[in-house]
Amino acid sequence: MDTFLSEKSSELFNLHEQNLDEITVIIPNKRAAVYIQSHLAHLSKRPFFAPEMITINEWISQHTPEKILNQHELLFILFDVHRKIQQKTTPEKEKEEDFNEFLKWGKTMLSDFDEIDRYLVSPDQIFADLRNIKEIEHWSFNDPELSQGQEKYLLFWNQLHTYYNVFNETLHARSETYQGKAYQRFAETISTANLTQRHYYFLGFNALSASEEKIIHYLVREKRGSFHSDIDQSYYLNSEHEAAHFYRKLCQRWQMKPQTENHFNAAPKQITIIESAQQTGQAKIAGKIISELVEKGADLNSTAIVLADESLLIPLSQSLPQSLETANITMGYPLKYSHLKSLVDLIFDLQFNFQKFKNSKLYHKSLLRVLDHAYISSLIKSKARLTDLENHILEHNQVFIDWEEITQHLPELSSLSQVFHWWEQPSKDGFAAMNVLVAELYSIFKDTPGKDLELEMLYHFSVSFKKFEQIWNRYQHFMDLKSFKRMFYQFWQSESLSFLGNPTAGIQVMGILETRLLDFENLVILGMNEGNLPQVNVSNSFIPYDLKKHHQLPTEEDRQAIFAHHFYRLLHRAKTVYMTYNSGGDDNGNGEKSRYITQLENELDPAFGHRIVRNTYTPDDRTAVIAATRYPSVAAVHQKLDAYFSTQGLSPSALNKLVACPLDFYYRYILEMRENEQVEENIESSTFGTKIHDVLELIFRKNFLDKNEPLNSEALKKEKPHLEKYLREKYLESFTESEIRYGQNRLSFEVSLSFLTKFIDKQIEEIEKSTQPIFVKELEKRLELDFELEINGVTKKIRMSGLADRIDQVGTMIRIVDYKSGKCDDDKVVITESYVSKNELYKLMDHDKKGYARQLLMYASMYRANNPQHKTFSAGIISMININDWLQNVRVGKEGDPVLSEQLLDSFETELKRKIEALYQPDFFFEHNPDSQYCEHCEV
């Protein structure tokens, strides 16, 4: 296949075969140089000196006597300029702006300065225009004078030109500059520059800045330069098509005849667009496509996998077929997608929680996430000791943990003390911590086989943040943790891990920018989502859109046109193209396919033989799998049920779990799978209710049960002043004083205290209204009932078991009382009359709103079996939420008698036995109730 570079290499060779070393080829990126050298070597029959091949940045740097600084160091210099100007213009009573505040706008100012110079815009004119715009925005007909805030705001815009001048003067005095200024000066001095080469060839450029355009145009006019773009007629002739946006303007300004080819429509294109419901599914699709291309005998040297989303690189590397002989990753793998980045994120999260809680102890969630990270785990010699530490934190409900306690369990982490301690001076302490972290990880990885990739990542990470450390040591500006993190990430997050390979042989894996000037017959483009291609590139600027248009500075439309050219140019000579996109979306809801796919669908002319095929790739959907998950009642399940019913016993909560979701019952009581326990840092509803129960038990046991005395209001009135003390003591069994002093936990404490107070008041009211004494008979009483049940010809031992909060006696009436911190109303305890009259109590057993009624009937059945001497008893709930309703008894009908009849309890026990029998039947399945929430084991 003839490519753009092979055609241009042939032209260069034919024109300069005898003196190739006297020309310079200037290209957008270094990758193209390898292809040009390969083509020239193929054309030549003898050894030769190759032409110089260089990027335009490198070329201009060669002709810039000053040192060109990166933006990070320029930011520190600009801050010094800012302070110098601020000291002259800021009143003494006003506080000088610190580096942390400066970071919010300093980078934007640098970017604007660079752009103004690169595009040869007069700073005098544009800053004057900008100042006038801001003055108009704040001018008012009604107010003859501006407010102090408006004047301060306008002062900033008036000073922009001052910032620009002082900044450039400062750099000039240091023999330093920035890239935009270097481009501007070279453009202004190109006619006198010491250009030693005979001719300069500019290959494959598209969007030129004004300075680049001036430089190239001068050389073209002087017959010392040639300009060659790779533009196709298919979109150039369409005046609205953005892919040729820049080239059309260039032809007009230079008054040159367009040099366009007709490659796009020269050969039919087979384009397959594949929608993937999952992000990583695209990598699997690519693996399948490559396998098919290998089977078809496709030219793999002319095949490329292009990642519009670079995060797919690792999944792709694991999805390529093993039969593939060569696959060269000719792109860098950004460190921001590495495990190292996730560890750095966790460490900063640890530090932010020191600040958030104003506590030098380690917050348990952040700590455990760091300890569970693969890199930190590799430093821990004994995984059992790590598990012991995690269990210790859980058992003691430790929200905050001392470092000394951690090192007692994990002494090998002692050297990482600076990582796990509060960085009171973020810059100084942060650098020290990161240096220690790198050293410790290096010492482990260097002796561990298969860790070459991790070592390479550590090296790039270390080199990058060391540059930041050197700059900070030079300027020593104070940064808070937020600003330090921001700057720290800027220095290393954009770094990429380079993979070595042969970029001219085998399948090439690359990013979209690496494809510039390159051509392939077979293309697999992954990640074709809006936001990836074209990229979302929010460019912050002080200069408004209209002013940019007026001064011919690049706008967002120009940036979009750049990516359009990258995409369409890549398709020029391609014949087979696969494009995938993720329709499932990400955390930001981005599941939109790229606009370029839609454009192709509308623009591609089938008259040239082009064809588009649309496919959908749908991996196994987890929701569907869960919905279909069902376990039959087989012999192994029967054995588990036998063990559960005969020992632990069916509790009211287990019965309600069975009704709510049989699959959840199966996981919890048959497989004995529990949802993961967690440290309770905020008071959970279960703990909330437990503490209230504990205080009530304390008061009633001490004053009445142990003394065998009836309830009396005077004793309760004496206990009221001690409620807060009792409650605090109970809370401190699970939490520290500081944990219940503020925020949500403090609110929970106050609410539970309020509930207790209202409960005691309501209990006093009942005592004073009652004509009979009330005796507490039991508190936190374990009730059990054992019986035998013949199922499928086999006698089963069945136990029911439950814990009653309180059993008391009023006259001859026994009352089973259950406390609830949640709300209870009649619908939850009243049994529909027809259930009893029509012998339909089975409906109660499956009713999702009658859990409280089932629970109370179970308590009553168990109590009746163990206390046959009592014939008159009731069962009810006291809800803390609606305490004024006091005791809400289970009964038949809203006006029904609270005394539970023998007939009702007999019917309930019969239906309960049938419910148990059903679990042993071969046609019963433990499956998810679609009306129930998912538990941890099947949550989606």
Disulfide bonds with the S-S distance in Angstrom:
none
